[in-house]
Amino acid sequence: MDIKSLRDYLLREIWRGSTVLVEYPSNYSIGDFVWGTLLPSIPEGEQVIVDDFFGIGDLTFRNYLRKESGERYRALLDAIRNIKLIKIGPGRGSYGTVINEIPLTYDTQEFMDRYYSCLKRLVTEFGKPAYFFTFGLAEYLYFGGEKAIRTILTLQSVLPIEDWTSIYFINGNLMDPRHLAILEEISSSVLEISLSGESVDVVIKK
């Protein structure tokens, strides 16, 4: 599967309520795919929520934006109007509308209370989203270890996510194999991006 096919797969083959893990190597510019290919293809009016740990999504956005101009640049600026952003920990929010900022914590109950309150407010004010993107989860797990994976597992178990598609973009080079195994087990679909020279391949692992 190539990158264009990955876009089509995520938009057309994934059922609402699914949790999708997209694993990529650290030397692949995931922002090129998300901002340049996936997001502009989402139908106009369909809302996207982004969880951004450590501002990783913001960094990928700005790196991508520096390389673009003309029609692709304008298309991206139009697409980010539908983004509602939840910032988790440090980092900027230069895309979409920042709805809330959650302090970085590895305490499960504290994170749950803050996140659930934020999500409830967001859904009440703006309605349920079509897609839910997450950036920086690998970094969160890298620094937080067992506490972090326990928090994410608990969060996935209790959140009312049956009405939207959750897509987690994971830097595979940062992941502890045991933590990755947990995320793969609880995901509906798992896709892996790999590089071979200048070729980008995508494998459906699950």
N, C-alpha and C positions, 0 to 999 in steps of 0.2 A: 504494500500500500504506500502511495506517495502522500505528500503533505496536502495536496488538494483533495485527495480521497479521504484523508483524515478529517478534513473540514466537513465534507459531505456526510461522513459516518457520524460525526458528533451531532450534526444538525438534523439528520434524517433517520438514522437507525437507532438512536438512543431514546428510550421511552421516558416520559416525564416521571420523576421520582427516582430515577437512576443515579447512582454515584459512580463517576468515572475517574479513574486514575490515569494520568498521562505522565509517564516517566520519560525524562530526557537527560542526556549527558550535559555536563557543565559547559562543554565547548560548543553547544548548540544554542543559537539565539532564539529562545522560546518566544520572546517578544515579537519577532518577525512573524511567527505563526499566529499568535493571539491577536496582536494589533493590526497586522497587515492582511491576514487571511480569514481568521475565524470571526472576529467581532464585526467587521463590515458586512459579513454575509448574514448576520442575524436579522430577521425581518424587522422593518421599522416599527417602532411602538412596543416591541417586546423588551421588557425591562431586564437588566442584568445587574446583579449584586456582586461586588467583589470584596472578599476578605483579603486584606493585604498585610501580611506579617513582615515587620522590619522594613516596609517600603520597597520590597523586592519588585512588586508589580509596577510601582512608580518608576523605579530605575529602568525596568525593561521598556516601559512606555517612552521615557525620555530618550533612551538609546535608539529606539526605533524611529522616533519623531525626527531626530537629527538627520536621518538618512533619507527622509521622504520629502516630496514637494508635489505641487500640481494637484491632479485629480485624486491621487491616493491620499495625499495630505488632507485635502478637504473632506474626503469620504470618512477618514478616521475621526476628524473633528465632529462630523455629523453623528457618527456612531457612538461616541462617548457621552452624548447627551442623555442616553438612556441608562447610564451607569450610576448606581448608588454605591458609595464606597464606605466600607468599615475598616478603619485603620486600627491595627493591633500592634502596639509597641511603637518604637521610633520610626521616622520616615516621613516623607512628604506625600501629599495627595494632589498631584497636578492634573489628574484626569477625573472626569465624572463629578458627582456631588458628594462631598464628605458628609455622611449622615451621623457618624459617631466615631469617637476615638476610645479605644479600650487599652488601659495600661497593660503592659506585658506581665503576665503572671503564670506560674506553673502550679499554682494551687488550684486543684480541680473545682472545688465548690465556688471559689471566688471568680474563676474564669466563667463557669457556668452561669452564675447569677448575673454577671455583667453582660455576657454575650446574649443570653436569652432575653433579658430586658431590652437590649438594643434591637434584636431581631423582631420582637413583639411590636415595638414602636414602629419599626420600618414597615412591617407588613400592614399594620393598622393605618398608617399614613399614606402609603404608596401602593398597597396591594401586593399580592404574591408575584414574585419574579418568574420569568421563564427560565433563566439560567443563573447559576451561582458559581463564580470562579473563585479559586483560592490560589494565591501566590505566597511563597515563602514558608510553606509548611515544613519542608525539609530542614530549613534553618531553625525553625522553632523546635523541631524534634532533636536536631543536632545539639543545641544548647541545653535543652530541657531533659533529655534522656528519658528515663522510665516515667517520671512525673508527667512529662509532656505527652507521651503516647497514651498514658492512662486518661489524661484529660480529653484528648481527641477521641478516643474510643468511647468514653462516657458521653461526650457531646453527640456523636453519631447515633448513639443508642436511644437518645431521648428527644432529639429535635424532630419537629413535624415537617419533614422534607419530602413528603409524598407527592407534592404538586410541582416541584421544579427539578431541573437537571443540575446536579452538582458536579463540577469538573475541577479536580485537584491537579495542578501542574507541579510535579515533584522532580527536583534535581536528584537524580538517582545516585550520583557520585557522593552525595552527603549522607545517604541513608544507611543506618545499621540494618543488616539483612533481616534481623528479627522484627524490627519495627516495620520494615517494608512488607514483610510477610503478613503482619497484622492488617495493614492498610489494604493489601491485595485481597485478603480473605473477606473483608467487609465491603468491598467494592463490587458493583454490578458488572463493570467492565474494566479491564486493565489493558492499556496500550503502551508500547515502548517505542520511542524514537531513537534511532541509531544513525551514526554517520559512517560512511565508507568513502573516503576521499571527498569528493564534492557531492556525492549522492546521499540523499536523506531517505531512509526507509522507516516504515512504521509496521510493527508487528502486533497483532492482536494476541495478547497472552491469556486473556480470559473473556 
